Amino acid sequence: MNFTVGFKPLLGDAHSMDSLEKQLICPICLEMFSKPVVILPCQHNLCRKCANDVFQASNPLWQSRGSTTVSSGGRFRCPSCRHEVVLDRHGVYGLQRNLLVENIIDIYKQESSRPLHSKAEQHLMCEEHEDEKINIYCLNCEVPTCSLCKVFGAHKDCEVAPLPTIYKRQKSELSDGIAMLVAGNDRVQAVITQMEEVCQTIEDNSRRQKQLLNQRFEALCAVLEERKGELLQALAREQEEKLQRVRGLIRQYGDHLEASSKLVESAIQSMEEPQMALYLQQAKELINKVGAMSKVELAGRPEPGYESMEQFTVSVEHLAEMLRTIDFQPGASREEEEEEVAPDGEEGSAGPEEERPGGPECTGLH
């Protein structure tokens, strides 16, 4: 059924009164605030009864004011702005009354010649019977109608009820539904807050594990660098020892070659002597020197393969394969990880040894 709604100004400034009326509507029961009006920390207002309904829905285990057990308070969210309201042990009765709003409501009611909803109701007229006001509710069709529609019209075979009765019942149902919805929103918000905390915890734990992972790989690299330095020093010592021996032999052979060359030069000059007597005076000595020089035994030469450094080859293939198997340990507990860190924040002495892949086997040389 369709209705025609006509608004007739009852006061000098009806538009201003309507705007004021909208500001005095409770967001829970959708009616004008009833005494006492409570003011929330976010400066929004609620009927005390509506505030108590929302609070009870959000805190089902909270003891009522008349109970022998005093609770420690509770919390709920403002239905207008979702601001969290924290209450003490007095619950809603601990909130302050908004006397200013109460006084404004009193003045508004005095200035208005009709109640809040009577102005609208008197202008809801039946479309089929223009002079009849809507005053009953059809329970079968679930629509408001007029008395003539019930007697002669489309609702004559339907069951009807007084309009105020259905109005109060549905207002109560809507108020309860709003309270339940607000409480449900609080639970959803609590779940969202909890999941946001889980996200933050995940980020914190991931950051911590990344730091531990970097520290352990840095310790492993430090072990490899230390071992590489030791092996390079061993190789350098062997190189120096071999070079000193060979260079010593080179000097020895060089000295022998120089002495032999000088003796050969002297012998050649002696052979060029034309006088036999003079030649024979020097020949015997030269022959003895040449014979002695030819019989001098020099130090042995380096054995075959002496220059090879293959004995310093390091086998790292099995260590490389072992390093590739490094992976996370799902069963490792947080307590075990904390035990590996010294109280001053530095890793304990056992840390690098544990990170050394293969333990003592990592020194395998061929």
C-alpha positions in Angstrom: 0.0 0.0 0.0 1.3 3.5 -0.9 1.0 6.5 1.4 1.1 10.2 0.8 3.1 12.2 3.3 2.5 15.9 3.7 4.4 18.0 6.2 2.7 21.1 7.5 4.8 23.5 9.6 3.5 23.5 13.1 5.9 26.2 14.4 7.3 29.4 13.0 10.6 27.7 11.9 9.7 24.1 11.2 12.9 23.3 9.3 15.1 24.4 12.2 13.0 22.3 14.6 13.3 19.3 12.4 17.1 19.8 12.2 17.3 20.0 16.0 15.1 17.0 16.3 17.5 14.9 14.2 20.4 15.8 16.5 18.4 14.5 19.5 17.9 11.0 18.1 19.6 8.1 19.8 21.6 6.0 17.3 20.6 2.8 19.0 16.8 3.0 19.6 16.3 5.7 16.9 14.1 7.7 19.4 14.7 10.9 21.2 17.1 10.6 24.0 15.5 9.5 27.2 16.7 10.6 30.7 19.3 10.3 31.8 21.4 10.9 28.8 25.1 9.7 29.2 28.0 11.3 27.4 30.8 9.0 26.2 34.5 9.9 26.2 34.2 10.6 22.5 31.6 13.2 23.2 28.7 11.2 21.6 25.5 10.7 23.5 23.4 7.6 24.2 20.3 6.8 26.3 21.6 5.1 29.5 19.4 2.1 28.8 20.8 1.8 25.2 24.3 2.2 26.4 23.7 -0.5 29.0 22.3 -2.8 26.4 25.3 -2.4 24.2 27.6 -2.8 27.1 25.8 -6.0 28.3 26.0 -7.4 24.8 29.7 -6.7 24.5 30.4 -8.0 28.1 28.0 -11.0 28.6 29.9 -12.1 31.7 29.8 -8.7 33.4 27.8 -8.8 36.6 24.8 -6.5 36.8 24.5 -3.6 39.2 22.2 -5.5 41.5 24.4 -8.6 41.7 26.3 -9.4 44.9 29.5 -9.8 42.9 31.2 -6.6 41.8 33.0 -6.9 38.5 36.1 -5.0 37.5 34.4 -3.2 34.6 34.4 -3.7 30.9 34.5 -2.0 27.5 32.4 -1.5 24.4 32.7 0.7 21.2 30.7 3.8 20.5 28.1 3.0 17.8 28.7 6.4 16.2 32.5 6.5 15.8 33.7 3.0 17.0 35.8 4.7 19.7 36.5 2.2 22.5 34.8 3.1 25.8 36.4 1.7 28.9 34.2 1.5 32.0 35.0 1.1 35.6 33.4 -1.3 38.1 30.2 0.8 38.0 29.7 0.0 34.4 27.4 2.4 32.4 26.3 4.0 35.7 29.8 5.4 36.0 29.3 7.6 32.9 28.4 11.2 33.3 25.0 12.5 32.5 24.7 15.1 29.7 22.6 17.7 31.4 22.8 20.1 28.5 21.2 17.6 26.1 18.5 16.8 28.7 17.7 20.5 29.0 17.6 20.9 25.3 15.1 18.0 25.0 12.9 19.5 27.7 12.8 22.8 25.9 12.2 21.1 22.5 9.2 19.2 23.9 7.8 22.3 25.5 8.1 24.2 22.2 6.7 21.4 20.1 3.0 21.0 20.3 3.1 17.3 19.4 5.4 14.4 20.2 8.3 13.6 17.9 6.5 11.0 15.8 2.9 12.2 16.1 3.6 15.0 13.5 4.7 12.5 11.0 2.0 10.0 11.8 -0.9 12.5 11.4 0.4 13.2 7.9 0.5 9.6 6.8 -2.8 9.3 5.0 -4.3 6.3 3.2 -4.0 6.6 -0.6 -7.3 4.8 -1.2 -9.2 6.7 1.6 -7.7 10.2 1.5 -9.4 11.3 4.7 -8.4 8.3 6.7 -5.1 8.2 8.7 -3.0 5.1 9.0 -3.8 3.7 12.4 -3.6 -0.1 12.2 -1.1 -2.7 11.0 -2.0 -5.7 8.8 -0.3 -8.8 10.3 -0.9 -10.9 7.2 0.4 -8.4 4.6 2.8 -6.8 7.1 2.0 -3.2 6.1 0.3 -0.3 7.9 -3.2 0.5 6.8 -6.4 2.4 7.8 -9.6 1.2 9.4 -11.7 1.5 6.2 -9.2 -0.8 4.4 -9.8 -3.3 7.2 -13.7 -3.0 7.0 -14.3 -2.5 3.3 -10.9 -2.7 1.5 -8.2 -5.1 0.6 -7.4 -6.1 4.3 -11.0 -7.0 5.3 -10.0 -10.7 5.7 -6.7 -10.0 7.3 -5.7 -10.0 11.0 -4.7 -6.5 12.2 -3.2 -5.0 15.4 -2.9 -1.5 16.8 -0.2 0.5 15.1 1.5 1.6 18.4 1.8 -2.0 19.6 3.5 -3.2 16.4 5.6 0.1 16.4 6.9 -0.6 19.9 7.5 -4.3 19.2 9.5 -3.6 16.0 11.4 -0.7 17.6 12.4 -3.1 20.4 13.4 -5.8 17.9 15.4 -3.2 15.9 17.1 -1.9 19.0 18.0 -5.4 20.1 19.3 -6.2 16.7 21.4 -3.0 16.7 22.8 -3.9 20.1 23.7 -7.4 18.9 25.2 -6.0 15.7 27.3 -3.6 17.6 28.5 -6.4 19.9 29.3 -8.5 16.9 31.3 -5.6 15.4 33.2 -5.4 18.6 34.1 -9.1 18.4 35.1 -8.8 14.7 37.2 -5.8 15.7 38.8 -7.8 18.4 39.6 -10.6 15.9 41.0 -8.0 13.5 43.2 -6.6 16.3 44.4 -10.0 17.2 45.3 -10.9 13.6 47.1 -7.5 13.3 49.1 -8.5 16.3 49.8 -11.9 14.7 51.1 -10.1 11.6 53.4 -7.9 13.8 54.6 -10.9 15.6 55.4 -12.7 12.3 57.4 -9.7 11.1 59.3 -9.5 14.4 60.1 -13.2 14.4 61.1 -13.1 10.7 63.4 -10.2 11.4 64.9 -12.0 14.3 65.5 -15.2 12.4 67.1 -13.3 9.5 69.5 -11.8 11.9 70.4 -15.2 13.4 70.7 -16.6 9.8 73.1 -13.8 8.8 75.1 -14.2 12.0 75.5 -18.0 11.5 76.5 -17.7 7.8 79.0 -14.9 8.7 80.5 -17.2 11.4 80.7 -20.0 8.8 82.4 -17.6 6.3 84.8 -16.6 9.1 85.8 -20.2 9.7 86.4 -20.7 6.0 88.5 -17.5 5.8 90.5 -18.6 8.8 91.2 -22.0 7.4 92.1 -20.6 4.0 94.6 -18.3 5.6 96.2 -21.2 7.5 96.5 -23.3 4.3 97.9 -20.4 2.3 100.5 -19.9 5.0 101.5 -23.6 4.8 101.8 -23.3 1.0 103.9 -20.2 1.3 106.3 -21.9 3.7 106.8 -24.9 1.5 107.3 -22.6 -1.5 110.0 -20.6 0.4 111.8 -23.7 1.6 112.0 -25.2 -1.9 113.1 -21.9 -3.4 115.9 -21.5 -0.9 117.2 -25.0 -1.5 117.1 -24.6 -5.3 118.6 -21.1 -5.2 121.4 -22.5 -2.9 122.2 -25.2 -5.5 122.2 -22.5 -8.2 124.8 -20.5 -6.3 126.9 -23.6 -5.7 126.9 -24.6 -9.3 127.6 -21.0 -10.4 130.7 -20.8 -8.2 132.0 -24.1 -9.6 131.3 -23.0 -13.1 133.2 -19.7 -12.5 136.2 -21.4 -11.0 136.2 -24.0 -13.8 136.0 -21.3 -16.5 139.0 -19.4 -15.0 141.0 -22.7 -14.8 140.2 -23.4 -18.4 141.3 -20.0 -19.4 144.6 -20.3 -17.6 145.2 -23.8 -19.1 144.6 -22.4 -22.6 147.0 -19.5 -22.1 149.6 -22.0 -20.8 149.2 -24.2 -23.9 150.0 -21.2 -26.0 153.5 -20.9 -24.4 156.1 -21.4 -27.2 159.0 -22.3 -24.9 158.9 -25.8 -23.8 161.0 -25.3 -20.6 158.7 -22.5 -19.4 155.6 -24.5 -20.3 156.8 -27.5 -18.4 157.4 -25.5 -15.3 153.6 -24.6 -15.1 152.0 -27.7 -16.9 152.2 -30.1 -14.0 150.4 -27.8 -11.6 147.7 -27.0 -14.2 147.2 -30.7 -15.0 146.7 -31.4 -11.3 144.2 -28.5 -10.9 142.3 -29.6 -14.0 142.1 -33.2 -12.8 141.0 -32.1 -9.3 138.4 -29.7 -10.8 137.0 -32.4 -13.0 136.7 -34.8 -10.0 134.8 -32.2 -7.8 131.4 -33.6 -6.8 128.6 -31.0 -6.7 125.5 -31.2 -4.5 122.8 -33.3 -5.9 120.1 -31.8 -8.1 116.4 -31.7 -7.0 114.7 -35.0 -7.4 112.2 -35.3 -10.3 108.9 -33.8 -9.4 110.5 -31.6 -6.7 108.9 -28.5 -8.2 105.4 -30.0 -8.0 103.0 -28.5 -5.4 100.2 -30.9 -6.1 100.4 -32.1 -2.5 98.7 -28.9 -1.4 95.5 -29.6 -3.4 92.4 -29.2 -1.2 89.3 -31.4 -1.8 86.2 -29.3 -1.2 83.7 -31.2 -3.4 82.2 -33.1 -0.4 82.2 -29.9 1.7 80.4 -28.0 -1.1 77.7 -30.8 -1.3 77.4 -30.6 2.5 76.9 -26.8 2.4 74.2 -27.2 -0.2 72.3 -29.4 2.3 72.1 -26.6 4.9 68.4 -26.0 5.5 66.0 -24.8 8.3 65.3 -27.1 11.2 61.5 -27.1 11.9 62.0 -28.9 15.2 64.5 -26.4 16.6 63.0 -24.6 19.6 63.5 -21.0 20.5 65.1 -21.9 23.8 67.8 -23.9 22.0 68.6 -20.9 19.8 68.9 -18.5 22.7 71.3 -20.9 24.5 73.7 -20.4 21.6 73.9 -16.7 22.3 76.1 -15.5 25.2 74.6 -13.1 27.8 76.5 -10.1 26.4 74.9 -10.6 23.0 77.9 -12.4 21.4 77.8 -16.0 20.2 79.2 -18.5 22.6 82.5 -20.3 21.9 80.6 -23.4 20.7 78.9 -21.4 17.9 81.7 -21.4 15.3 82.5 -25.1 15.9 78.9 -26.0 15.4 78.8 -24.0 12.2 82.0 -25.7 10.9 80.6 -28.1 8.3 81.7 -31.7 8.9 83.7 -30.8 12.1 87.3 -32.0 11.9 86.7 -33.6 8.4 86.8 -30.1 6.8 90.6 -30.2 6.9 90.9 -33.0 4.4 93.9 -32.5 2.2 95.5 -34.6 -0.5 
